[in-house]
Amino acid sequence: MARPRGGGPPGGLDMNALLKQAQQMQAEMAKAQEQLAGEEVEASAGGGMVKVTISGDLKLKAITIDPEAADPEDTEMLADMVLAAVNEAIRSAQELANSKLGGITGGGLGGLPGM
């Protein structure tokens, strides 16, 4: 019976190269996430009556409400506009993150835990 030679089968994984590549990807991800924290997106609802600013790392930075939107008789509409603006800002920030981090991860974040 033949025994396999030394370093494993031809075409096998080079664990050192794989580890180095993973460390490089981790460093690139950390840099991209740091850049995202400094970027902001804005979304609005109600024809601009409610504006929301959110950072690329999904931290709510500002909510601006036009005084005309603050109808004491219809607070439900105001709440709906705030909700719509926040959700749109989150969607935009996630899109920004995908565009920044997608190239590092090979196309999207869906396969990464926690993303």
C-alpha distances in whole Angstrom, upper triangle without the diagonal:
4,7,10,13,16,18,17,16,19,22,21,24,26,28,30,32,32,34,36,37,37,40,41,42,43,46,47,47,49,52,52,53,56,57,57,59,62,62,65,65,68,69,72,74,77,78,77,79,76,74,71,69,65,63,59,58,60,63,66,68,72,74,77,79,82,85,86,83,84,86,87,88,84,82,79,79,79,76,74,75,73,70,70,70,67,65,65,65,62,60,61,60,56,57,57,54,52,53,53,49,48,47,45,43,42,45,47,46,46,42,43,44,48,49
4,7,9,13,15,13,13,16,19,18,22,23,25,27,28,29,31,33,34,35,37,39,39,41,43,44,45,47,49,49,51,53,54,55,57,59,60,62,63,66,67,70,72,75,76,75,77,74,72,69,67,63,60,57,56,58,61,64,66,70,71,75,77,80,83,84,81,82,85,85,86,83,80,78,78,77,74,73,73,71,68,68,68,65,63,63,63,60,58,59,58,54,54,55,52,50,51,50,47,45,44,42,41,40,43,45,44,44,40,41,42,46,47
4,6,9,12,11,11,14,17,16,19,20,22,24,26,26,28,30,31,32,34,36,36,38,40,41,42,44,46,47,48,50,52,52,54,57,57,60,60,64,65,68,70,73,74,73,75,72,69,66,64,60,58,54,53,55,58,61,64,67,69,72,75,78,81,82,79,80,82,83,84,80,78,75,75,75,72,70,71,69,66,66,66,63,61,61,61,57,56,57,55,52,52,53,50,47,49,48,44,43,42,40,38,38,41,43,42,42,38,39,40,43,44
4,7,9,7,8,10,14,13,15,17,18,21,22,22,24,26,27,28,30,32,33,34,37,38,39,41,42,43,44,47,48,49,51,53,54,56,57,60,61,65,67,70,71,70,72,69,66,63,61,57,54,51,50,52,55,58,60,64,66,69,72,75,78,79,76,77,79,80,81,78,75,73,72,72,69,67,68,66,63,63,63,60,58,58,57,54,53,54,52,49,49,49,46,44,45,44,41,40,38,36,35,34,37,39,39,39,35,36,37,40,41
4,6,7,8,10,13,13,15,16,17,19,21,22,23,25,26,28,29,31,32,34,36,37,38,40,42,43,44,46,47,48,50,52,53,56,57,60,62,65,67,71,71,70,72,69,66,63,61,57,54,51,49,52,55,58,60,64,66,69,72,75,78,79,76,77,80,81,82,78,76,73,73,72,70,68,68,66,64,63,63,60,58,58,58,54,53,54,52,49,49,49,46,44,45,44,41,40,38,36,35,34,38,40,39,40,36,36,38,41,42
4,6,9,11,13,12,14,13,15,16,18,19,21,22,24,25,27,28,30,31,33,34,36,37,39,40,42,43,45,46,48,50,51,54,55,58,60,63,66,69,70,68,70,67,64,61,59,55,52,49,47,50,52,56,58,61,64,67,70,73,76,77,74,76,78,79,80,77,74,72,72,71,68,67,67,65,62,62,61,59,57,57,56,53,52,52,50,47,48,47,44,43,43,42,39,38,36,34,33,33,36,38,38,38,35,35,36,39,40
4,7,8,10,9,10,10,11,13,14,16,17,19,20,22,23,25,26,28,29,31,32,34,35,36,38,40,41,42,44,46,47,50,51,55,56,60,62,66,66,65,67,64,61,57,55,51,48,45,44,46,49,52,54,58,60,63,66,69,72,74,71,72,75,76,77,73,71,69,68,67,64,63,63,61,59,58,58,55,53,53,52,49,48,48,46,44,44,43,40,39,39,38,35,34,33,30,29,29,33,35,34,35,31,31,33,36,36
4,7,9,7,9,10,11,14,15,15,17,19,20,21,24,25,26,28,30,31,32,34,36,36,38,40,41,42,44,46,47,49,50,54,55,59,61,64,65,64,66,62,60,56,54,51,48,44,43,46,48,52,54,57,59,62,65,68,71,72,70,71,73,74,75,72,69,67,67,66,63,62,62,60,57,57,56,54,52,52,51,48,47,47,45,42,43,43,40,38,39,37,34,33,32,30,28,28,31,33,33,33,30,30,31,34,35
4,6,5,9,11,13,16,16,16,19,21,21,22,25,26,26,28,31,31,32,35,36,37,38,40,42,42,44,47,47,50,50,54,55,58,60,64,64,63,65,62,60,56,54,51,48,45,43,46,49,52,54,57,59,63,65,68,71,72,69,71,73,74,75,72,69,67,66,66,63,61,61,60,57,56,56,54,51,51,51,48,46,47,45,42,42,42,39,37,38,37,34,33,31,29,28,27,30,32,32,32,29,30,31,35,35
4,5,9,10,14,16,15,16,19,20,20,22,25,25,26,28,30,30,32,34,35,36,38,40,41,41,44,46,46,49,49,53,54,57,59,63,63,62,64,62,59,56,54,50,47,44,43,46,49,52,54,57,59,62,65,67,71,72,69,70,73,74,75,71,69,67,66,65,63,61,61,59,57,56,56,53,51,51,50,47,46,46,44,42,41,41,39,36,37,36,33,32,30,28,27,26,29,31,32,32,29,30,32,35,35
4,7,9,12,14,13,13,17,18,17,19,22,22,23,25,27,27,28,31,32,32,34,37,37,38,40,42,43,45,46,49,50,54,56,59,59,58,61,58,55,52,50,47,44,40,40,42,45,48,50,53,56,58,61,64,67,68,65,67,69,71,71,68,65,63,63,62,59,58,57,56,53,52,52,50,48,47,46,44,42,42,41,38,37,37,35,33,33,32,29,28,26,25,23,22,25,28,28,29,26,26,29,32,32
4,6,9,12,12,11,14,16,16,17,20,21,21,23,26,26,27,29,31,31,33,35,36,37,39,41,42,44,45,48,49,53,55,58,59,58,60,57,54,51,49,45,43,39,38,41,43,47,49,52,54,57,60,63,66,67,64,66,68,69,70,67,64,62,61,60,58,56,56,54,52,51,51,49,46,46,45,43,41,42,40,37,37,37,34,32,33,32,29,27,26,24,23,22,25,27,27,28,24,25,27,30,30
4,6,9,8,8,11,13,12,13,16,17,18,20,22,23,23,26,27,28,29,32,33,33,36,38,38,41,42,45,46,50,52,56,56,55,57,54,51,48,46,42,39,36,35,37,40,44,45,49,51,54,57,60,63,64,61,62,65,66,67,64,61,59,59,57,55,54,53,51,49,48,48,46,43,43,42,39,38,39,37,34,34,34,31,29,30,29,26,25,23,21,20,19,23,25,24,25,22,22,24,27,27
4,6,5,6,9,10,11,12,14,16,17,18,20,21,22,25,26,27,28,30,32,33,35,37,38,40,42,45,47,50,53,56,57,55,57,54,51,48,45,42,39,36,34,37,40,43,45,48,51,54,57,60,63,64,61,63,66,67,68,64,62,60,59,58,56,54,54,52,50,49,48,46,44,44,43,40,39,39,37,34,34,34,31,29,30,28,25,25,23,21,20,20,24,26,25,26,23,23,25,27,28
4,5,5,6,8,10,10,12,14,15,16,18,20,21,22,24,25,27,28,30,31,33,35,36,39,40,44,45,49,51,55,55,54,56,52,50,46,44,40,37,34,32,35,38,41,43,46,49,52,55,58,61,62,60,61,64,65,66,63,60,58,58,56,54,53,52,50,48,48,47,44,42,43,41,38,38,38,35,33,33,33,30,28,29,27,24,24,23,20,19,20,23,25,24,25,22,21,22,25,26
4,5,5,6,9,10,11,12,14,15,17,18,20,21,23,24,26,27,29,30,32,34,35,38,40,43,45,49,51,55,55,54,56,52,49,46,43,40,36,33,32,35,37,41,42,46,48,52,55,58,61,62,60,61,64,65,66,63,60,58,58,56,54,53,53,50,48,48,47,44,43,43,41,38,38,38,35,33,34,33,29,29,29,27,24,24,23,20,19,20,24,26,25,26,23,22,24,26,26
4,5,5,6,9,10,10,12,14,15,16,18,20,21,22,24,26,27,28,30,32,33,36,38,41,43,47,49,53,53,52,54,51,47,44,41,38,35,32,31,34,36,40,41,44,47,50,53,56,59,61,58,59,62,63,65,62,59,57,57,55,53,52,51,49,47,46,45,43,41,41,39,37,36,36,33,31,31,30,27,26,26,24,22,22,20,17,17,18,21,23,23,25,22,21,23,25,25
4,5,5,6,9,10,11,12,14,15,16,18,20,21,22,24,26,27,29,31,31,34,36,39,41,44,47,50,51,49,51,48,45,42,39,36,33,29,28,31,34,37,39,42,45,48,51,54,57,58,55,57,60,61,62,59,56,54,54,52,50,49,48,46,44,44,43,40,38,38,37,34,33,33,31,28,29,28,25,24,24,23,20,19,18,15,14,15,19,20,20,21,18,17,19,22,22
4,5,5,6,9,10,10,12,14,15,17,18,20,21,23,24,25,27,29,30,33,35,39,40,44,46,50,51,49,51,47,44,41,38,35,32,28,27,30,32,36,37,41,43,47,50,53,56,57,55,56,59,60,61,58,55,53,53,51,49,48,48,45,43,43,42,39,38,38,36,33,33,33,31,28,29,28,25,24,25,23,20,20,19,16,15,17,20,21,20,22,19,17,19,21,21
4,5,5,6,9,10,11,12,14,15,17,18,20,21,23,24,26,28,29,32,34,38,40,43,46,50,50,48,50,47,44,40,38,34,31,28,26,30,32,35,37,40,43,46,49,52,55,57,54,56,59,60,61,58,55,54,53,52,49,48,48,45,44,43,42,39,38,38,36,33,33,33,30,28,29,27,24,24,24,21,19,20,18,14,15,17,20,21,21,23,21,19,21,22,22
4,5,5,6,9,10,11,12,14,15,16,18,20,21,22,24,26,27,30,32,35,37,41,43,47,47,45,48,45,41,38,35,32,29,26,25,28,30,34,35,38,41,44,47,50,53,55,52,53,56,58,59,56,53,51,51,49,47,46,45,43,41,41,39,37,36,35,33,31,30,30,27,25,25,24,21,20,21,19,16,16,14,11,12,13,16,18,18,20,18,16,19,20,20
4,5,5,6,9,10,10,12,14,15,16,18,20,21,23,25,26,28,30,34,35,39,41,45,46,44,46,43,39,36,33,30,27,24,22,25,28,31,33,36,39,42,45,48,51,52,50,51,54,55,57,53,50,49,48,47,44,43,43,41,39,38,37,35,33,33,31,29,28,28,26,23,24,23,20,19,20,18,15,15,14,11,10,13,16,17,16,18,15,13,15,17,17
4,5,5,6,9,10,11,12,14,15,17,19,20,21,23,25,28,30,33,35,39,42,46,46,44,46,42,39,36,33,29,26,23,22,25,27,31,32,35,38,41,44,47,51,52,50,51,54,55,57,54,50,49,49,47,45,44,43,41,39,39,37,35,34,34,32,29,29,29,26,24,25,23,20,20,21,18,15,17,16,12,13,15,18,19,18,20,18,15,17,18,18
4,5,5,6,9,10,11,12,14,15,17,18,20,22,23,26,28,32,34,38,41,44,44,42,44,41,38,35,32,28,25,22,21,24,27,30,31,35,37,40,43,46,49,51,49,50,53,54,56,53,50,49,48,46,44,44,42,40,39,38,37,34,33,33,31,28,28,27,25,23,23,22,19,19,19,16,13,15,13,10,11,14,17,18,17,20,18,16,18,19,19
4,5,5,6,9,10,10,12,14,15,16,18,20,21,24,25,29,31,35,37,41,41,40,42,39,35,32,29,26,23,19,18,22,24,28,29,32,35,38,41,44,47,48,46,47,50,52,53,50,47,46,45,43,41,40,39,37,35,35,33,31,30,29,27,25,25,24,21,20,20,19,15,15,16,13,10,12,10,7,8,10,13,14,13,16,15,13,15,16,15
4,5,5,6,9,10,10,12,14,15,17,19,20,23,25,29,31,34,37,41,41,39,41,37,34,31,28,25,21,18,17,20,22,26,27,31,33,36,39,42,46,47,45,46,49,50,52,49,46,44,44,42,40,39,38,36,34,34,32,30,29,29,27,24,24,24,21,19,20,19,15,16,17,14,11,13,13,9,10,13,15,15,14,17,15,12,14,14,14
4,5,5,6,9,10,11,12,14,16,17,19,22,24,28,31,34,37,41,41,39,41,37,34,31,28,24,21,18,17,20,22,26,26,30,33,36,39,42,45,47,45,46,49,50,52,49,46,45,45,42,40,40,39,36,35,35,33,30,30,30,27,25,25,24,21,20,21,19,16,17,17,14,12,14,14,10,12,15,17,17,16,19,18,16,17,17,16
4,5,5,6,9,10,11,12,14,16,17,20,22,26,28,32,35,39,39,36,38,35,32,29,26,23,19,16,16,19,21,25,25,29,31,34,37,40,43,45,43,44,47,49,51,48,45,44,43,41,39,38,37,34,33,33,31,29,28,27,25,23,23,22,19,18,18,16,13,14,14,10,9,11,10,7,10,12,14,15,14,18,17,15,17,17,15
4,5,5,6,9,10,10,12,15,15,18,20,24,26,29,32,36,36,34,36,33,30,26,23,20,17,14,13,16,18,22,23,26,29,32,35,38,41,43,40,42,45,46,48,44,42,40,40,38,36,35,34,31,30,30,28,26,25,24,22,20,20,19,16,15,16,14,11,11,12,9,7,10,10,7,8,12,13,13,11,15,14,12,14,13,12
4,6,5,6,9,10,11,13,15,18,20,24,26,30,33,36,37,34,36,33,29,26,23,19,16,13,12,15,17,21,21,25,28,31,34,37,40,42,40,41,44,45,47,44,41,40,40,37,35,35,34,31,30,30,28,26,25,25,22,20,21,20,17,16,18,15,12,14,15,11,10,13,13,11,12,16,17,16,14,18,17,14,15,14,13
4,5,5,6,9,10,11,13,16,19,23,25,29,32,36,36,33,35,32,29,25,22,19,15,13,12,16,18,21,21,25,28,30,34,37,40,42,40,41,44,45,48,45,42,41,40,38,36,36,34,32,31,31,28,26,26,25,22,21,22,20,17,17,17,15,12,14,14,10,10,13,13,11,13,16,17,17,16,20,20,17,18,17,16
4,5,5,6,9,10,11,14,16,20,22,26,29,33,33,30,32,29,26,23,20,17,13,10,10,14,16,19,19,23,26,28,31,34,37,39,37,38,42,43,45,42,39,38,37,35,33,33,31,29,28,27,25,23,23,22,19,18,18,16,13,13,14,11,9,11,10,7,7,10,10,9,11,14,14,14,13,17,18,15,17,16,14
4,5,5,6,9,10,13,15,18,21,25,28,31,32,29,31,28,24,21,18,14,11,8,7,11,13,16,17,20,23,26,29,32,35,37,35,36,39,41,43,39,37,36,35,33,31,30,29,26,26,25,23,21,21,20,17,16,17,15,12,12,13,11,8,11,12,8,8,12,13,11,13,16,16,14,13,16,17,14,15,13,12
4,5,5,7,9,12,15,19,22,25,29,32,32,30,31,28,24,21,18,15,11,9,8,12,13,16,16,20,23,26,29,32,35,37,35,36,40,41,43,40,37,37,36,33,32,32,30,27,27,27,24,22,22,22,19,17,19,17,14,15,16,13,11,14,14,11,11,15,16,14,16,19,19,18,17,20,21,18,19,17,15
4,5,5,7,10,13,17,20,24,27,30,30,27,29,27,23,20,16,14,10,8,9,13,14,16,16,19,22,25,28,31,34,36,34,35,39,40,42,40,37,36,35,33,31,31,29,27,26,26,23,21,22,21,18,17,18,16,12,14,14,11,10,13,12,9,10,14,14,14,16,19,18,17,17,20,22,19,20,19,16
4,5,5,8,10,14,17,20,24,27,27,25,27,24,20,17,14,11,7,4,6,9,11,13,13,17,19,22,25,28,31,33,31,32,36,37,39,36,34,33,32,29,28,28,26,23,23,22,20,18,18,17,14,13,14,12,9,10,11,8,7,10,10,8,9,13,14,14,15,18,17,15,15,18,20,17,18,16,14
4,6,8,11,14,17,20,24,27,27,25,26,23,19,16,13,10,6,5,5,8,8,11,11,15,18,20,24,27,30,32,30,31,34,36,38,35,32,32,31,28,27,27,25,22,22,22,20,17,18,18,14,13,15,14,10,12,14,11,10,14,14,12,13,16,18,17,18,21,20,18,17,20,22,19,20,17,15
4,7,10,13,17,20,24,27,27,24,25,23,19,16,12,10,7,7,8,11,11,12,11,14,18,20,23,26,29,31,30,31,34,36,38,36,33,33,32,29,28,28,26,23,23,23,20,18,20,19,15,15,17,15,12,14,15,12,12,15,15,13,15,18,19,19,21,23,22,21,20,23,25,22,23,20,19
4,7,10,14,17,21,24,24,21,23,20,16,14,10,9,6,5,8,10,11,12,11,13,16,18,22,24,27,29,28,29,33,34,37,34,31,31,29,27,26,26,23,21,21,21,18,16,17,16,12,13,14,12,9,12,12,9,10,13,13,11,14,16,18,18,20,22,21,19,19,22,24,22,23,20,18
4,7,10,14,17,21,20,17,19,16,13,10,7,6,4,6,9,9,9,9,8,10,13,15,18,20,24,26,24,25,29,31,33,30,28,27,26,23,22,22,20,17,18,17,14,13,14,13,9,11,12,10,8,11,12,9,11,14,14,13,16,18,20,21,22,24,22,20,20,22,25,23,24,21,19
4,7,10,14,17,17,14,17,14,10,8,6,6,6,7,10,10,11,10,10,11,12,14,17,19,22,24,22,24,27,29,31,28,26,25,23,21,20,20,17,15,16,14,11,11,12,10,6,9,10,7,6,10,10,8,11,14,13,14,16,18,20,21,22,24,22,19,19,21,25,23,24,21,19
4,7,11,14,13,11,13,10,7,6,4,6,9,10,13,12,12,10,10,9,10,11,13,15,19,20,18,20,23,26,27,24,22,22,20,18,18,17,14,12,14,12,9,9,11,9,6,9,11,8,9,12,13,12,14,17,17,17,20,21,24,25,26,27,25,22,22,24,27,26,27,24,21
4,7,11,11,9,11,8,6,5,7,9,12,13,15,13,14,11,12,11,10,11,12,14,18,18,16,18,21,24,25,22,20,19,17,15,15,14,11,10,11,9,5,7,9,6,5,9,9,8,10,13,13,13,16,18,18,19,21,22,25,27,27,28,25,23,23,24,27,27,27,24,22
4,7,7,5,7,5,4,6,9,11,15,16,19,16,16,13,14,12,9,9,10,11,15,15,12,15,18,21,22,19,17,17,14,12,13,12,8,8,10,8,5,8,10,8,8,12,12,11,13,16,16,17,19,21,21,23,25,26,29,30,31,32,29,26,26,27,30,30,30,27,25
4,5,5,6,5,7,9,12,14,18,19,21,18,19,16,16,14,11,11,10,11,14,13,11,13,15,18,19,16,15,14,11,10,11,9,5,7,9,6,5,9,10,9,10,13,14,14,16,18,18,20,22,23,24,26,28,28,31,33,33,34,30,28,28,28,32,32,32,29,27
4,5,5,6,9,12,15,18,21,23,25,22,22,19,19,17,13,12,10,10,12,11,8,12,13,16,17,13,13,13,9,9,11,9,6,9,11,9,9,12,13,12,14,17,17,17,20,22,22,23,26,27,28,29,31,32,35,37,36,37,34,31,31,32,35,35,35,32,30
4,6,8,9,13,16,18,22,23,26,23,23,20,20,17,15,13,11,10,13,12,10,14,15,19,19,17,17,16,13,12,15,13,10,12,14,12,11,14,15,13,15,18,18,18,20,23,22,23,26,27,27,29,31,32,34,36,37,37,34,32,32,33,36,36,37,34,31
4,5,6,10,12,16,19,21,23,21,21,17,17,14,11,9,9,8,12,11,10,13,15,19,20,17,17,17,14,12,14,13,9,11,13,11,9,13,15,13,13,17,17,16,18,21,21,21,24,26,26,27,30,31,33,35,35,36,33,31,31,32,36,35,35,33,30
4,7,10,13,17,20,23,25,22,21,17,17,14,10,8,6,5,8,8,6,9,12,15,16,14,13,14,11,9,12,12,8,9,13,12,10,13,15,14,15,18,19,18,20,23,23,24,26,28,29,30,32,33,36,37,38,39,36,33,33,34,37,37,37,34,31
4,7,10,13,17,20,21,18,17,14,14,10,7,6,5,6,10,10,8,10,13,16,17,14,13,13,11,8,10,10,6,6,10,9,7,9,12,12,12,15,16,16,17,20,21,21,23,26,26,27,29,30,33,35,35,36,33,30,30,31,34,33,33,30,28
4,7,10,14,16,18,15,15,11,11,8,6,5,7,9,12,13,11,13,17,19,21,18,16,17,14,12,12,12,9,8,11,10,6,8,11,10,9,12,14,13,14,17,18,18,20,23,23,24,26,28,30,31,32,33,30,28,27,29,32,31,31,28,26
4,7,10,13,14,12,11,8,8,6,5,6,9,12,15,16,14,16,19,21,23,20,18,18,16,13,13,13,10,8,10,10,6,6,9,9,7,10,12,11,11,15,16,16,17,20,21,21,23,25,28,28,29,31,28,25,24,26,29,28,28,24,22
4,7,10,12,10,9,6,5,5,6,9,12,15,18,20,18,19,22,24,26,24,21,21,20,17,16,17,14,11,13,13,9,8,11,10,7,9,12,10,10,13,15,13,15,18,19,19,21,23,25,26,27,29,26,24,23,25,28,26,26,23,21
4,7,8,6,6,4,5,7,9,12,15,18,21,23,21,22,25,27,29,26,23,23,22,19,18,18,16,13,13,13,10,8,10,10,6,7,10,9,7,10,12,11,12,15,16,16,18,20,22,23,23,26,23,21,20,21,24,23,23,19,17
4,5,5,5,7,7,10,12,15,18,21,24,26,24,25,29,30,32,30,27,26,25,23,21,21,19,17,17,17,14,12,13,13,9,9,11,10,7,10,12,10,10,14,15,13,15,18,20,20,21,23,22,19,18,20,23,21,21,18,16
4,5,7,10,10,13,16,18,22,24,28,29,27,28,32,33,35,32,29,28,27,25,24,23,21,19,18,18,15,13,14,13,10,9,10,9,5,7,9,7,6,10,11,10,11,14,16,16,17,20,18,16,15,17,20,18,18,16,13
4,6,9,11,14,17,20,23,26,29,31,28,29,32,34,35,32,29,29,28,26,24,24,22,20,19,19,17,14,14,15,11,9,12,11,7,8,11,9,8,11,13,11,12,15,17,16,17,20,18,16,14,16,18,16,16,13,11
4,6,9,12,14,17,20,23,26,28,25,26,29,30,32,29,26,25,24,22,20,20,19,16,15,15,14,10,11,12,9,7,10,10,6,8,11,10,9,12,15,14,14,17,20,19,19,22,20,17,15,17,19,17,17,13,12
4,6,9,12,15,18,22,24,26,24,24,28,28,31,28,25,24,24,21,19,20,19,15,15,16,14,11,12,13,10,9,13,12,9,11,15,13,13,16,18,17,17,20,23,22,22,25,24,21,19,20,23,21,20,16,15
4,6,8,12,15,18,20,23,20,21,24,25,27,24,21,21,21,18,16,17,16,12,12,14,11,8,11,12,9,9,13,12,10,13,16,15,15,18,20,19,20,23,25,25,26,28,26,23,21,23,26,24,23,19,18
4,7,10,14,17,19,22,20,20,24,25,28,25,22,23,22,19,18,19,17,14,15,16,13,11,14,14,11,12,15,14,12,15,17,16,17,20,21,20,22,24,27,27,27,30,28,25,24,26,28,26,26,22,21
4,6,10,13,16,18,16,17,20,22,24,22,19,20,19,16,15,17,14,11,13,14,11,10,14,14,11,13,16,15,14,17,19,18,19,22,23,23,24,27,29,30,30,33,30,28,26,28,31,29,29,25,24
4,7,10,12,15,13,13,17,18,21,19,16,17,16,12,12,13,11,8,11,12,9,9,12,13,11,13,16,15,15,18,20,20,21,24,25,25,27,29,31,32,32,34,32,29,28,29,32,31,30,27,25
4,7,9,12,10,11,15,17,20,18,15,17,15,12,13,14,11,9,13,13,10,11,15,15,13,16,18,17,18,21,22,22,24,26,27,27,29,31,34,34,35,37,34,32,31,32,35,34,34,30,28
4,6,8,7,8,11,13,16,14,12,14,12,9,11,12,9,8,12,13,11,12,16,16,15,18,20,20,20,23,24,24,26,29,29,30,32,34,36,37,38,39,37,34,33,34,37,36,36,32,31
4,5,5,7,10,13,16,14,13,15,13,10,13,14,11,11,15,15,13,15,18,18,18,21,22,22,23,26,27,27,29,31,32,32,35,36,39,40,40,42,39,36,36,37,40,39,39,36,34
4,5,5,8,11,13,13,12,15,13,11,14,16,13,13,17,18,16,18,21,21,21,24,26,25,26,29,30,30,32,35,35,36,38,40,42,43,44,45,43,40,39,40,43,42,42,38,37
4,6,7,10,12,11,12,14,12,10,14,15,13,14,17,17,16,19,22,21,22,25,26,26,27,30,31,31,33,35,36,37,39,40,43,44,45,46,43,40,40,40,44,43,43,40,38
4,6,9,11,9,9,11,8,6,10,11,9,10,14,14,13,16,18,18,19,22,23,23,25,27,28,29,31,33,34,35,37,38,41,42,42,43,40,38,37,37,41,40,40,36,35
4,6,9,8,7,10,9,7,10,12,11,11,14,16,15,17,20,20,21,23,25,25,27,29,30,31,33,35,36,37,38,40,43,44,44,45,42,39,38,39,42,41,40,37,36
4,5,5,6,9,9,8,11,13,12,14,16,17,18,20,22,23,23,26,27,28,29,32,33,34,36,37,39,40,41,42,45,47,46,48,45,42,41,41,44,44,43,40,38
4,6,6,9,10,9,12,14,14,15,17,19,20,21,23,25,25,27,29,30,31,33,35,36,37,39,41,42,43,44,47,48,48,50,47,43,42,42,46,45,43,40,39
4,6,9,9,10,12,14,15,16,18,20,21,22,24,25,27,28,30,31,33,34,36,37,39,40,42,43,44,45,49,50,49,51,47,44,43,43,46,46,44,41,40
4,5,6,7,9,10,11,13,15,16,17,19,21,22,23,25,26,28,29,31,32,34,35,37,38,40,41,42,45,46,46,47,44,41,40,39,43,42,41,38,37
4,5,5,6,9,10,11,12,14,15,16,18,20,21,23,24,26,27,29,30,31,33,35,36,37,38,40,43,44,43,45,42,38,37,37,40,40,38,35,34
4,5,5,6,9,10,10,12,14,15,16,18,20,21,22,24,26,27,29,30,31,33,35,36,37,38,41,42,41,43,40,36,35,34,38,37,36,33,32
4,5,5,6,9,10,10,12,14,15,16,18,20,21,22,24,26,27,29,30,31,33,35,36,36,40,41,40,42,38,35,34,34,37,37,36,33,32
4,5,5,6,9,10,11,12,14,15,16,18,20,21,22,24,26,27,29,30,32,33,34,35,38,39,39,41,37,34,33,33,37,36,35,32,31
4,5,5,6,9,10,11,12,14,15,16,18,20,21,22,24,26,27,28,30,32,32,33,37,38,37,39,36,32,31,31,34,33,32,29,28
4,5,5,6,9,10,11,12,14,15,16,18,20,21,22,24,26,27,29,30,31,32,35,36,35,37,34,30,29,29,32,32,31,28,27
4,5,5,6,9,10,11,12,14,15,16,18,20,21,22,24,26,27,29,30,31,34,35,35,36,33,30,29,29,33,32,32,29,27
4,5,5,6,9,10,11,12,14,15,16,18,20,21,22,24,26,27,28,29,32,33,33,35,32,28,27,28,31,30,30,26,25
4,6,5,6,9,10,11,12,14,15,17,18,20,21,22,24,26,27,27,31,32,31,32,29,26,25,25,28,28,27,24,22
4,6,5,6,9,10,11,12,14,15,17,18,20,21,23,24,26,26,29,31,30,31,28,25,24,24,28,27,27,24,22
4,6,5,6,9,10,10,12,14,15,16,18,20,21,23,24,25,28,29,29,30,27,24,24,24,28,27,27,24,22
4,5,5,6,9,10,10,12,14,15,16,18,20,21,22,23,26,27,27,29,26,23,21,22,25,25,24,21,19
4,5,5,6,9,10,11,12,14,15,16,18,20,21,21,25,26,25,26,23,20,19,19,23,22,22,19,17
4,5,5,6,9,10,11,12,14,15,17,18,20,20,23,25,24,25,22,19,19,20,23,23,23,21,18
4,5,5,6,9,10,10,12,14,15,16,18,19,22,23,23,25,22,19,18,20,23,22,22,20,17
4,5,5,6,9,10,10,12,14,15,16,17,20,21,21,22,20,17,15,16,20,19,19,16,13
4,6,5,6,9,10,10,12,14,15,15,19,20,19,21,17,14,14,15,18,18,19,16,13
4,5,5,6,9,10,11,12,14,15,18,19,19,20,17,15,15,16,20,19,20,18,15
4,5,5,6,9,10,11,12,13,16,17,17,19,17,14,13,15,19,17,18,16,13
4,5,5,6,9,10,10,11,14,15,15,16,14,11,10,12,15,14,15,13,10
4,5,5,6,9,10,10,13,15,14,15,12,10,11,12,16,16,17,16,12
4,5,5,6,9,10,12,14,14,16,13,11,12,14,17,17,18,17,13
4,5,5,6,8,10,11,12,13,12,9,9,12,14,13,15,13,10
4,5,5,5,8,10,9,11,8,6,7,9,12,12,14,13,9
4,6,5,7,10,11,11,9,8,10,13,15,15,18,17,13
4,6,7,8,10,11,10,10,10,14,16,15,17,16,13
4,6,5,6,9,8,7,7,11,12,11,14,13,10
4,5,5,6,4,4,6,10,11,11,14,14,11
4,6,5,6,8,10,13,13,13,17,17,14
4,6,7,9,10,13,13,12,15,16,13
4,6,6,7,10,9,8,12,13,11
4,7,9,11,10,11,15,16,14
4,7,9,9,11,14,16,13
4,6,7,9,12,13,9
4,6,5,8,9,6
4,6,8,9,7
4,7,9,8
4,6,6
4,6
4
